[in-house]
Amino acid sequence: MHADGRDASFDTRTQAHAALSAVVADQGTSLCCFSADFRAWPLDQLAFIRLMQAWALRDAKRPDAMRFLALDWSQVSTRFPRFATFRRDFAHRVACRQIAEIRSPGLVEMAASARCVVYAHTATWMSGECVQTASRTHALNLRFDEAWEQAVPAFPSAILGL
């Protein structure tokens, strides 16, 4: 995020990961994340996981949860064991859902708070934008909320067995 509140582009994955970290570090009242499969996200980086832990621990009375939406969760736990552990440990703060691709037109790879949205132009996160303009932020958050309502619970915090 930029201190001056303007929208800004990025064109490297390093800048994208820094922008994603800034959204989490912002400690907004909500955090919504969408990815096809989170493949290019920094969910294996300890510093990023610690930022998410700090977000989850900041205010026990905060009504909103972290919401993670994906098209495919099948590889996340093996690709990102730190995130899987975070998901388990903070199950009370983290909600995960899955949506069919046909139900997600216009939804972009993104991390969003009420004040800022970081989105990628492609699933590789090699370029994208950090949006702080209120109308654009609202529109992106609204699109996420619409998709969330059509999604089904996925990526459980624990696998129940007999």
Secondary structure, DSSP 8 states (H G I E B T S, - for coil): --TT---EEE-SHHHHHHHHHHHHHTT-S-EEEEESS-TTS-TT-HHHHHHHHHHHHH-TT----EEEEES--TTHHHH-HHHHHHHHHTTTTEEEEE--GGG-TT--SEEE-SS-EEEESSTT-SSEEEE--HHHHHHHHHHHHHHHHH-EE-S-SS----
